[in-house]
Amino acid sequence: METKSITIEQNRLHEKDTGSADVQVALLTNRINNLTEHLKSNRKDISSRRGLLAMVSKRRRLLDYLSSTNNERYVALTKRLKLRR
């Protein structure tokens, strides 16, 4: 829970922002990274792999939306989270 609040603080657009595309992408990125580490040691966990693929596609849709609406925020976010464009 602590890492989630830190992530929200680092990526929010204003004081009460908890649901903007930037915050959602950052939270998904943290969950994706944690689940990727889990799957490295638990290769046969197929249900978690399916969830990972769902999270990756949701993050991709959010990034596509952000790219089409505000390209400057998209570029800044991908640099900050170290994502490929």
N, C-alpha and C positions, 0 to 999 in steps of 0.2 A: 504494500500500500504506500509505503514511503517513496519508493522509486516512481510510482505512478504520479504522486503529487509533485515530485521534482520534475518529471518529464512535462507535466502540464504547465508548471511555472516557466520552464525554459522555452516553451513553444507557443504560449498564448499570445493573442493579439492585443488584448486589453485586460483589465483587472479581473473581470468575472468570466472570462472566456474559458470554457471547458469542453466545447464541442465543435470548434471550427475544424476545417479540413486539416489544417496544420497540426493541431493537437491530436486528431484522430490518426493521422499518418504516423506521428511519433509514437503513440501508444501501440499501434499495430506493429511498428518496427521493433519495439522492445519485446512484444509477445512473440514475434516471428523469430527473433534472435534466440530467445530462451527455448522455444520449441525446437529450433534447429539443433541446439546443444543436446536436448533430450533425445532427439532422434538419432544422433550420432552414436549414443550408447545403447539405444533400444531400437534396433533396425526393424524389428517385426511389429512395431506398434502402428498398424495400418490406420486405425481410427484417428490417431493424432496426426498422421501424415495427411489425411483427408482434411482435417481442420486447418493444418498449415497451408494447404493449397487454397482453401477458402479465404484465409486471411490475406494471403499474397494477392489474390485476385481482387479482393476488396480494396487493399492498399493501392493497387494499380488503377482501379476505377477512380479513387479519390485523387490520385496524382494526375490522372488525365483531366479530371474536372478542374483541378487547380491550375494546370497548365493552360487550359483554354480560357479560364476567367482572369487569372492574374499571374502572368508569366514570371514577374520579378519574385513574387513569393515562392513560386515553384522552384526557381533556380536556387534561392536562398535556402529553402528547406532541404533540397536534395544535397546541397553542399554541407549543411549542418548535420544531417543524418548520415552522410557519406553513402548515398545511394547512387546507382548509375542512372543516367538519364536516358 
